[in-house]
Amino acid sequence: MPFSVRVTDYQKNVMLNICDAELLGKNIVEDELNMHISESYYGDQIIEAEEAKTLLKNSSIINMVGEETVSMSIELGIGSENGVKKISGVPFLIVFKM
């Protein structure tokens, strides 16, 4: 499963924006909520699972969208099921590591 990522430095922290690659460029809409999975935010490069795991472990701020991405982060102990929200059934999770 490929993942689409953008890694940036944000206030001396590594910020990772990561999503399931098939979601890139899509709009997820539910009632008044609208999330655009933009290439400018998530689409710097396409990577595979092992590199995604490394980035998830080494990033301080993580914005993630998609079933595979969120499941992988929870399996790694990054974030928890309690923090997962869904828009039209698509999970997203934001993690700040302290």
Backbone as ProteinMPNN parsed JSONL, in Angstrom:
{"seq_chain_A": "MPFSVRVTDYQKNVMLNICDAELLGKNIVEDELNMHISESYYGDQIIEAEEAKTLLKNSSIINMVGEETVSMSIELGIGSENGVKKISGVPFLIVFKM", "coords_chain_A": {"N_chain_A": [[0.852, -1.186, 0.0], [0.769, 2.061, -1.008], [1.75, 5.272, 0.318], [1.114, 8.744, 0.592], [3.11, 11.529, 1.239], [4.213, 14.499, 2.996], [6.869, 16.1, 4.401], [7.837, 18.446, 6.771], [9.623, 21.079, 8.485], [8.481, 22.444, 11.431], [8.324, 24.941, 13.629], [10.702, 24.019, 14.954], [10.111, 21.327, 15.064], [9.509, 18.104, 13.585], [7.16, 17.846, 11.139], [4.741, 15.734, 9.886], [2.704, 15.09, 7.191], [0.483, 12.779, 6.131], [-1.127, 10.401, 4.05], [-3.339, 7.791, 2.826], [-2.417, 6.843, -0.351], [-4.325, 6.672, -2.417], [-6.251, 8.493, -1.724], [-5.364, 11.006, -2.322], [-5.917, 14.197, -3.605], [-8.67, 14.063, -3.414], [-11.989, 15.04, -2.29], [-13.57, 14.879, 0.784], [-16.681, 14.67, 2.061], [-19.15, 15.392, 4.45], [-22.171, 16.232, 5.624], [-21.871, 19.456, 6.876], [-19.154, 19.372, 6.921], [-16.097, 19.425, 5.154], [-13.357, 18.021, 3.777], [-10.456, 18.5, 2.032], [-8.118, 16.558, 0.458], [-5.354, 17.598, -0.299], [-2.813, 17.914, -2.85], [-0.859, 19.788, -2.357], [-0.623, 19.751, 0.399], [-0.383, 17.068, 1.257], [1.05, 15.768, -0.749], [3.901, 15.47, -1.476], [5.68, 13.287, -1.898], [5.545, 9.788, -2.858], [5.52, 6.923, -0.911], [6.451, 3.687, 0.466], [5.254, 1.197, 2.863], [7.259, 0.561, 4.888], [8.978, 2.812, 4.949], [7.071, 4.69, 5.62], [6.388, 3.875, 8.219], [8.8, 4.444, 9.568], [8.879, 7.26, 9.296], [6.53, 7.927, 10.706], [7.242, 7.125, 13.304], [9.344, 8.898, 13.84], [8.456, 11.52, 13.716], [7.195, 14.591, 15.098], [4.808, 16.014, 14.986], [1.873, 14.939, 13.563], [-0.283, 14.688, 10.873], [-2.795, 12.786, 9.711], [-4.57, 10.804, 7.291], [-6.881, 8.366, 6.283], [-7.652, 4.864, 6.03], [-5.588, 2.84, 6.017], [-3.31, 4.336, 6.776], [-4.001, 5.456, 9.323], [-4.577, 3.086, 10.742], [-2.049, 1.839, 10.703], [-0.553, 3.663, 12.257], [-1.773, 3.426, 14.767], [-1.262, 0.725, 15.322], [1.47, 0.966, 15.689], [1.527, 2.246, 18.082], [1.199, 4.948, 18.083], [-0.745, 7.583, 18.696], [-4.292, 6.981, 19.362], [-7.228, 4.906, 19.255], [-9.283, 6.381, 20.393], [-8.835, 8.997, 19.608], [-9.417, 9.1, 16.937], [-11.265, 10.425, 14.291], [-14.017, 10.517, 11.961], [-14.92, 11.275, 8.62], [-17.445, 10.866, 6.45], [-16.915, 8.132, 6.735], [-14.171, 7.961, 6.383], [-11.229, 7.754, 8.129], [-9.451, 10.105, 10.21], [-6.637, 11.495, 11.925], [-4.904, 13.416, 14.276], [-1.783, 13.922, 15.705], [0.209, 15.008, 18.382], [3.301, 14.738, 19.583], [4.769, 14.73, 22.756]], "CA_chain_A": [[0.0, 0.0, 0.0], [1.547, 3.303, -1.027], [1.32, 6.412, 1.128], [1.561, 10.039, 0.093], [3.606, 12.268, 2.402], [4.967, 15.748, 2.955], [7.579, 16.294, 5.67], [8.332, 19.811, 6.913], [10.025, 21.518, 9.817], [7.517, 23.404, 11.941], [8.708, 25.405, 14.966], [11.73, 23.106, 15.453], [9.569, 19.972, 15.124], [9.269, 17.47, 12.291], [5.731, 17.673, 10.905], [4.442, 14.768, 8.838], [1.349, 14.992, 6.649], [0.507, 11.481, 5.465], [-2.448, 9.838, 3.745], [-3.388, 6.688, 1.881], [-2.154, 7.482, -1.641], [-5.519, 6.737, -3.279], [-7.088, 9.622, -1.304], [-4.749, 12.257, -2.764], [-6.712, 14.982, -4.541], [-10.107, 13.863, -3.218], [-12.752, 15.772, -1.282], [-14.392, 14.026, 1.639], [-17.741, 15.562, 2.506], [-20.236, 14.858, 5.276], [-22.937, 17.377, 6.126], [-21.178, 20.725, 6.668], [-17.711, 19.137, 6.93], [-15.493, 19.175, 3.856], [-11.906, 17.904, 3.886], [-9.791, 18.294, 0.752], [-6.82, 15.905, 0.619], [-4.667, 18.314, -1.372], [-1.431, 17.567, -3.186], [0.053, 20.762, -1.737], [-0.477, 19.447, 1.822], [-0.03, 15.66, 1.468], [1.547, 15.103, -1.943], [5.286, 15.708, -1.875], [6.26, 12.05, -2.425], [4.857, 8.523, -2.612], [6.43, 5.99, -0.236], [5.88, 2.397, 0.862], [4.934, 1.027, 4.284], [8.408, 0.604, 5.807], [9.394, 4.205, 5.096], [5.986, 5.366, 6.345], [6.551, 3.53, 9.635], [9.935, 5.21, 10.082], [8.457, 8.655, 9.418], [5.562, 8.025, 11.806], [7.97, 7.004, 14.568], [10.31, 9.974, 14.039], [7.846, 12.843, 13.564], [6.623, 15.152, 16.325], [3.434, 16.427, 14.693], [1.446, 14.091, 12.452], [-1.644, 14.827, 10.359], [-2.951, 11.583, 8.891], [-5.904, 10.519, 6.76], [-7.026, 7.113, 5.548], [-7.756, 3.628, 6.807], [-4.274, 2.196, 6.166], [-2.416, 5.231, 7.513], [-4.416, 5.538, 10.726], [-4.391, 1.746, 11.33], [-0.615, 1.629, 10.918], [-0.09, 4.481, 13.374], [-2.296, 2.839, 16.009], [-0.476, -0.497, 15.544], [2.79, 1.385, 16.176], [1.379, 2.906, 19.376], [1.188, 6.391, 17.861], [-2.164, 7.925, 18.726], [-5.165, 5.936, 19.873], [-8.565, 4.823, 18.646], [-10.128, 7.437, 20.96], [-8.594, 10.253, 18.906], [-9.781, 8.992, 15.519], [-12.55, 10.976, 13.838], [-14.323, 10.073, 10.601], [-15.777, 12.056, 7.736], [-17.934, 9.92, 5.437], [-16.274, 6.839, 6.942], [-12.718, 8.039, 6.195], [-10.643, 8.173, 9.403], [-8.319, 11.021, 10.281], [-6.073, 11.569, 13.276], [-3.822, 14.379, 14.45], [-0.998, 13.552, 16.88], [1.296, 15.877, 18.837], [4.108, 14.01, 20.556], [5.41, 15.607, 23.733]], "C_chain_A": [[0.888, 1.237, 0.0], [0.9, 4.401, -0.178], [1.866, 7.68, 0.489], [1.937, 10.895, 1.297], [4.211, 13.618, 2.021], [5.565, 15.916, 4.347], [8.117, 17.719, 5.687], [8.825, 20.042, 8.333], [9.041, 22.597, 10.24], [7.884, 23.731, 13.378], [9.633, 24.405, 15.663], [11.225, 21.684, 15.689], [9.447, 19.43, 13.707], [7.771, 17.229, 12.168], [5.53, 16.772, 9.696], [2.974, 14.86, 8.474], [1.354, 13.733, 5.798], [-0.921, 10.988, 5.228], [-2.281, 8.597, 2.876], [-3.307, 7.316, 0.489], [-3.4, 7.611, -2.507], [-6.454, 7.89, -2.901], [-6.582, 10.961, -1.83], [-5.608, 12.936, -3.841], [-8.218, 14.872, -4.362], [-10.682, 14.823, -2.181], [-13.586, 14.768, -0.515], [-15.416, 14.949, 2.284], [-18.758, 14.79, 3.337], [-20.913, 16.041, 5.952], [-22.171, 18.664, 5.845], [-19.648, 20.567, 6.667], [-17.21, 18.806, 5.529], [-13.98, 19.163, 4.031], [-11.346, 17.629, 2.49], [-8.408, 17.717, 1.017], [-5.932, 16.434, -0.516], [-3.241, 17.822, -1.593], [-0.451, 18.529, -2.528], [0.3, 20.458, -0.256], [0.062, 18.029, 2.057], [0.829, 15.058, 0.364], [2.968, 15.351, -2.373], [5.925, 14.467, -2.494], [5.402, 10.84, -2.065], [5.883, 7.556, -2.03], [5.694, 4.691, 0.09], [5.82, 2.287, 2.386], [6.135, 1.152, 5.219], [8.908, 2.029, 6.019], [8.339, 5.009, 5.853], [6.1, 5.097, 7.846], [7.683, 4.335, 10.271], [9.556, 6.67, 10.282], [7.47, 8.847, 10.564], [6.265, 7.996, 13.163], [8.812, 8.238, 14.874], [9.74, 11.387, 13.918], [7.182, 13.286, 14.858], [5.162, 15.537, 16.171], [3.005, 15.647, 13.461], [-0.028, 14.354, 12.137], [-1.85, 13.658, 9.406], [-4.403, 11.341, 8.501], [-5.867, 9.186, 6.033], [-6.958, 5.896, 6.447], [-6.383, 2.992, 7.058], [-3.329, 3.037, 7.015], [-2.741, 5.242, 8.993], [-4.232, 4.189, 11.411], [-2.927, 1.476, 11.642], [-0.124, 2.418, 12.128], [-0.561, 3.914, 14.71], [-1.545, 1.555, 16.345], [0.909, -0.175, 16.092], [2.731, 2.057, 17.547], [1.412, 4.416, 19.277], [-0.273, 6.805, 17.754], [-2.978, 6.777, 19.29], [-6.507, 5.993, 19.152], [-9.465, 5.959, 19.132], [-9.985, 8.762, 20.223], [-9.036, 10.258, 17.459], [-11.168, 9.567, 15.288], [-12.769, 10.494, 12.417], [-15.21, 11.088, 9.901], [-16.16, 11.112, 6.603], [-17.207, 8.582, 5.517], [-14.769, 6.833, 6.773], [-12.092, 8.556, 7.492], [-9.524, 9.2, 9.228], [-7.906, 11.174, 11.732], [-4.951, 12.588, 13.249], [-3.113, 14.043, 15.753], [0.09, 14.596, 17.125], [2.066, 15.083, 19.872], [4.793, 15.002, 21.47], [6.727, 15.028, 24.175]], "O_chain_A": [[1.679, 1.431, 0.924], [-0.316, 4.443, 0.009], [2.954, 7.677, -0.087], [1.179, 10.982, 2.263], [4.651, 13.837, 0.892], [4.85, 15.878, 5.348], [8.773, 18.153, 4.74], [8.49, 19.3, 9.255], [8.794, 23.549, 9.499], [7.765, 22.876, 14.256], [9.389, 23.998, 16.799], [11.843, 20.922, 16.432], [9.302, 20.19, 12.749], [7.178, 16.51, 12.972], [6.079, 17.018, 8.622], [2.101, 14.727, 9.332], [2.133, 13.624, 4.851], [-1.798, 11.135, 6.079], [-1.231, 8.379, 2.272], [-4.066, 8.238, 0.189], [-3.52, 8.575, -3.262], [-7.353, 8.231, -3.67], [-7.31, 11.953, -1.785], [-5.971, 12.324, -4.846], [-8.971, 15.524, -5.085], [-9.971, 15.343, -1.32], [-14.234, 13.904, -1.108], [-15.053, 15.901, 2.974], [-19.172, 13.688, 2.978], [-20.304, 16.754, 6.749], [-21.85, 18.942, 4.69], [-18.931, 21.54, 6.435], [-17.816, 18.011, 4.81], [-13.387, 20.179, 4.393], [-11.716, 16.646, 1.846], [-7.61, 18.327, 1.728], [-5.784, 15.791, -1.555], [-2.561, 17.38, -0.667], [0.662, 18.138, -2.178], [1.325, 20.865, 0.29], [0.873, 17.818, 2.959], [1.303, 13.932, 0.518], [3.219, 15.437, -3.575], [6.632, 14.569, -3.497], [4.638, 10.865, -1.1], [6.973, 7.386, -2.577], [4.469, 4.616, -0.003], [6.279, 3.177, 3.102], [6.025, 1.801, 6.259], [9.226, 2.414, 7.144], [8.672, 5.9, 6.634], [5.925, 6.011, 8.653], [7.54, 4.847, 11.381], [9.872, 7.258, 11.316], [7.563, 9.824, 11.308], [5.915, 8.759, 14.063], [8.982, 8.593, 16.041], [10.492, 12.357, 14.012], [6.671, 12.465, 15.62], [4.372, 15.405, 17.106], [3.682, 15.68, 12.433], [-0.895, 14.258, 13.005], [-1.15, 13.551, 8.399], [-5.33, 11.627, 9.259], [-4.945, 8.908, 5.266], [-6.296, 5.9, 7.485], [-6.06, 2.646, 8.194], [-2.628, 2.508, 7.878], [-1.855, 5.059, 9.827], [-3.773, 4.144, 12.553], [-2.596, 0.951, 12.705], [0.64, 1.894, 12.938], [0.191, 3.928, 15.685], [-1.222, 1.31, 17.507], [1.464, -0.95, 16.87], [3.769, 2.401, 18.112], [1.629, 5.098, 20.278], [-0.961, 6.412, 16.813], [-2.435, 5.733, 19.651], [-6.861, 6.994, 18.53], [-10.31, 6.448, 18.382], [-10.916, 9.567, 20.214], [-9.031, 11.306, 16.813], [-12.12, 9.239, 15.996], [-11.819, 10.106, 11.737], [-16.116, 11.674, 10.494], [-15.294, 10.617, 5.881], [-16.917, 7.967, 4.492], [-14.135, 5.801, 6.996], [-12.388, 9.674, 7.915], [-8.767, 9.175, 8.258], [-8.712, 11.006, 12.646], [-4.147, 12.621, 12.318], [-3.757, 13.894, 16.791], [0.795, 15.011, 16.205], [1.531, 14.783, 20.939], [5.339, 16.004, 21.009], [7.418, 15.626, 25.0]]}, "name": "protein", "num_of_chains": 1, "seq": "MPFSVRVTDYQKNVMLNICDAELLGKNIVEDELNMHISESYYGDQIIEAEEAKTLLKNSSIINMVGEETVSMSIELGIGSENGVKKISGVPFLIVFKM"}
